[in-house]
Amino acid sequence: MQHSTDDRAPAADGTTPPAYIGRFAPTPSGPLHLGSLLTAAASWLQARSMGGRWLLRIDDLDRPRCPAGMDTVILRQLEAHGLEWDGTPRYQTACQPEYDEALEQLAAQDLTYPCSCSRAQLQQSALPGPDGPVYDGRCRTHPPEPGKPLALRCRAGTGMLRFVDGWRGLQQRDPATEVGDFVLRRSDGMTGYQLACAVDEHEQGITEVARGADLLGSTFRQIAVMRQLGWEPPAYRHGPLLLGDDGLKLSKQNHAAPLADEAAGTSLWSCLQQLRQEPPRDLRGADVRELLAWALQHWRPGQLLQPAPPAVETH
């Protein structure tokens, strides 16, 4: 499914803005579930409404977690729900040289250091942060313990990390106290998620990432990596998450039910409802092409805007 982007209007300085390129990046550790579909549909609609391309990336670096053939299952599920992608999917396992090169560039700038901390040590010494535990920087100032497997961490840097989220407004973190030095290469030699994702966005030319709010904390780490490598980060939108009856996010770890291809129309309708698009009731269970045509024609991303925080009076 190809879409033209040749009608882009020139910017105020006379230059042509880059074509919109979005993406969806599932991990093939299990089949897609309704929460996955919600994210994919939001990303697809945002890209298509901009006349842009929608790329697919398979985040399969953690091979022990990814059963053989699960990527094929995911591709089939996307097709069954009418979410066709552009080009050939990018597999992380085929891109290791690119990750290694980026890591070498960061090391050459003295932006990395080895870390021997165990999981138990990390749990005991971690500092509280808005997105989860923050590494206390122990191995930045103390030599790693000899004989222990070494991870490689990125120096988070100084100066506030800021970006304007398309759905959540201004987001900012202090890298020293709210982000912390994060892993670029795990102690088992596997490339870390934050580095791989940053490289992937750059290599695929992604202009905007639309994904779930659970990855908001990761966005700051990926922005830090991209800026340290001299790359311009994409724009970001962090959308809603689907919760189960237990109040937890629908996920493979929480045993969310896989999508049923025969119920694709009903699942898509439910996602559009969760995205506050108010799909007509008579389209529930309709053919996915009919549903997506309606959704694309009526796509209102502003419905997902989070309310601004209340003003604080100062005296």
C-alpha positions in Angstrom: 0.0 0.0 0.0 1.9 3.1 -1.2 0.9 6.7 -0.6 2.2 9.7 -2.3 3.9 12.4 -0.3 4.8 14.7 -3.2 2.2 17.3 -2.2 4.1 18.5 0.8 3.8 22.3 1.3 7.1 24.3 1.5 8.1 25.5 4.9 8.4 29.2 5.8 12.0 29.2 4.8 11.2 27.7 1.4 12.5 24.2 2.1 10.3 21.1 1.7 9.7 19.3 5.0 10.6 15.7 5.2 8.0 13.1 4.2 6.1 11.6 7.1 7.4 8.2 8.1 5.9 6.3 11.0 6.5 2.8 12.3 5.3 -0.1 14.4 7.9 -2.2 16.2 6.5 -5.4 17.8 8.7 -7.9 19.7 8.0 -11.4 18.3 7.8 -13.0 21.8 4.2 -13.9 21.3 1.2 -13.0 19.1 -0.3 -9.5 19.0 -3.1 -8.8 21.5 -5.7 -6.0 21.7 -3.3 -3.6 23.3 -0.8 -4.2 20.5 -3.5 -3.5 17.9 -4.5 -0.3 19.7 -0.9 1.0 19.3 -0.6 -0.3 15.7 -3.9 1.3 14.7 -3.0 4.7 16.2 0.4 4.7 14.5 -1.1 3.5 11.1 -3.8 6.1 11.2 -1.5 8.9 12.1 0.9 8.0 9.2 -1.8 7.5 6.6 -3.7 10.6 7.6 -0.4 12.5 6.8 -0.1 10.9 3.5 3.0 9.2 4.8 4.6 5.8 4.9 4.2 3.2 7.7 7.1 1.0 8.3 7.4 -2.3 10.2 10.3 -3.3 12.4 10.7 -6.6 14.2 12.4 -6.1 17.5 13.9 -9.6 17.7 17.3 -9.0 19.3 16.4 -11.0 22.4 16.3 -14.3 20.5 15.7 -16.6 23.5 12.4 -14.7 24.1 11.3 -14.9 20.4 10.0 -18.3 19.3 10.8 -19.3 15.7 8.0 -18.3 13.3 6.4 -15.8 15.6 7.3 -12.9 13.3 5.2 -14.7 10.6 2.3 -14.9 13.0 2.5 -11.2 13.7 2.7 -10.3 10.0 -0.4 -12.4 9.3 -2.3 -10.7 12.2 -1.5 -7.2 10.8 -2.7 -8.2 7.4 -5.9 -9.8 8.8 -6.6 -6.4 10.4 -5.9 -4.4 7.3 -2.8 -2.7 8.6 -0.6 -3.0 5.6 3.0 -1.7 5.8 5.3 -0.1 3.3 8.6 -1.7 2.1 10.4 -4.7 3.7 10.2 -5.2 7.5 13.5 -4.3 9.3 14.7 -7.1 11.6 17.0 -6.0 14.4 19.0 -9.3 14.2 20.2 -8.2 10.7 21.4 -4.8 11.9 24.1 -5.7 14.5 26.9 -3.9 12.6 24.9 -0.7 12.8 24.5 -1.0 16.5 28.2 -1.8 17.0 29.2 1.2 15.0 27.0 3.5 17.0 28.4 2.1 20.2 32.0 2.6 19.0 31.1 6.3 18.3 29.8 6.8 21.8 32.8 5.1 23.3 35.2 7.3 21.3 33.5 10.3 22.9 34.0 8.8 26.4 30.2 8.5 26.8 30.3 4.9 28.0 31.7 3.0 30.9 31.6 -0.7 32.1 29.2 -1.7 34.9 29.5 -4.9 37.0 26.3 -4.4 39.1 24.2 -7.4 39.6 20.4 -7.4 39.6 20.4 -7.6 43.4 22.8 -4.7 43.7 20.7 -2.6 41.3 17.5 -3.3 43.2 19.1 -2.3 46.5 20.8 0.9 45.3 18.4 2.2 42.7 16.9 5.7 43.2 13.2 6.4 42.7 12.3 8.1 39.4 9.2 9.2 37.5 9.6 6.3 35.0 11.0 3.7 37.4 14.2 3.0 39.2 17.2 5.2 38.4 20.8 3.9 38.4 22.8 5.6 41.1 26.0 5.7 39.0 28.0 3.4 41.3 30.3 2.1 38.5 30.8 5.5 37.1 32.9 6.5 40.1 34.1 3.1 41.3 36.0 0.4 39.3 33.8 -2.6 38.3 34.3 -5.7 40.4 36.9 -8.0 38.8 35.8 -11.2 37.3 32.1 -10.2 36.9 30.3 -9.9 33.5 30.3 -6.3 32.4 27.5 -4.3 30.9 28.2 -1.0 29.1 26.3 2.1 30.3 25.7 5.4 28.7 26.5 8.6 30.5 23.1 10.3 30.6 24.7 13.8 30.5 23.6 17.1 32.0 21.0 19.6 31.0 17.3 18.9 30.9 15.9 16.5 28.3 12.8 18.0 26.7 10.4 17.3 23.9 6.8 18.3 23.1 4.6 15.2 22.9 1.9 15.4 20.3 -0.7 14.0 22.8 0.8 14.8 26.2 2.4 18.2 25.7 5.8 19.3 27.1 7.7 16.4 28.7 11.0 16.9 30.5 13.4 15.0 32.7 16.7 15.8 34.5 19.1 13.1 33.1 21.1 13.1 36.3 18.3 12.4 38.8 15.3 11.2 36.8 16.9 9.2 34.0 20.3 8.0 35.1 23.1 6.2 33.2 21.4 3.4 31.2 22.5 0.2 29.6 23.7 0.2 26.0 25.1 -3.3 25.9 24.0 -6.0 28.4 26.4 -8.1 30.4 25.6 -11.1 28.1 26.8 -9.1 25.1 23.3 -8.3 23.7 22.7 -4.7 22.4 20.5 -2.8 24.8 17.0 -1.8 23.7 17.6 2.0 24.0 20.6 2.0 21.7 19.0 -0.4 19.1 15.8 1.6 19.0 17.7 4.9 18.6 19.7 3.5 15.7 16.6 2.0 14.1 14.7 5.3 14.1 17.6 7.0 12.5 18.4 4.4 9.9 14.7 4.1 8.9 14.3 7.9 8.7 11.4 7.9 11.2 9.9 11.4 11.5 7.3 10.6 14.2 6.9 7.7 16.7 3.4 7.0 17.9 3.4 4.4 20.7 2.1 3.6 24.1 2.6 5.8 27.2 4.4 2.9 28.9 7.5 3.8 26.8 7.6 7.5 27.7 10.6 6.9 30.0 12.4 5.1 27.2 11.9 8.1 24.9 14.2 10.3 27.1 17.0 7.7 26.9 16.6 7.3 23.1 16.7 11.0 22.6 19.8 11.2 24.7 21.5 8.6 22.5 20.5 10.3 19.3 21.7 13.7 20.4 25.0 12.3 21.5 25.4 10.7 18.0 24.5 14.0 16.4 21.1 12.9 15.1 17.9 14.8 15.1 15.3 12.8 17.1 11.8 12.2 15.6 8.7 13.7 17.0 6.8 11.6 19.5 3.2 10.8 20.5 2.4 8.5 23.5 -1.1 7.2 23.4 -3.4 5.4 25.8 -2.9 1.9 27.2 -5.5 -0.9 27.4 -5.8 -2.3 30.9 -7.1 -5.7 31.9 -9.7 -6.4 34.6 -6.8 -6.5 37.1 -5.9 -2.9 36.3 -2.6 -4.0 34.7 -1.6 -3.1 31.1 -2.5 -5.8 28.6 0.7 -7.5 27.7 2.2 -10.8 26.7 3.7 -11.1 30.2 0.3 -10.7 31.7 -1.1 -13.4 29.4 -3.3 -11.1 27.3 -5.4 -13.1 24.8 -4.1 -13.1 21.3 -6.0 -11.4 18.5 -8.5 -13.6 16.7 -8.3 -13.0 12.9 -12.0 -14.0 12.5 -13.0 -11.1 14.9 -10.8 -8.5 13.3 -13.6 -6.1 12.6 -14.8 -6.2 16.2 -11.3 -5.8 17.6 -10.6 -2.8 15.3 -13.9 -1.2 16.2 -13.0 -1.5 19.9 -9.6 0.1 19.3 -11.2 3.0 17.5 -13.5 3.5 20.5 -10.5 3.4 22.9 -8.9 6.0 20.7 -12.0 8.3 21.2 -12.9 8.3 17.5 -16.5 7.4 18.2 -17.0 4.8 15.4 -20.6 4.2 14.4 -22.2 1.2 16.1 -23.3 -0.2 12.8 -19.7 -0.6 11.8 -18.9 -2.9 14.7 -17.7 -6.2 13.1 -17.6 -4.7 9.6 -15.0 -5.6 7.1 -11.7 -4.2 8.1 -11.2 -2.2 4.9 -14.5 -0.5 5.5 -13.7 0.3 9.1 -10.2 1.7 8.3 -11.6 3.8 5.4 -14.1 5.3 7.9 -11.4 5.8 10.5 -8.9 7.4 8.1 -11.6 9.8 6.8 -12.6 10.7 10.4 -9.2 10.5 12.2 -9.1 13.1 14.9 -5.8 12.8 16.7 -6.7 15.8 18.9 -9.2 13.5 20.7 -6.2 11.9 22.5 -4.8 15.2 23.8 -4.2 15.0 27.5 -5.6 17.9 29.6 -3.0 20.5 30.6 -2.1 20.4 34.3 -3.8 23.0 36.4 -2.1 26.3 36.8 -0.2 26.8 40.0 -0.7 30.1 41.7 2.4 31.9 43.0 2.5 34.6 45.5 
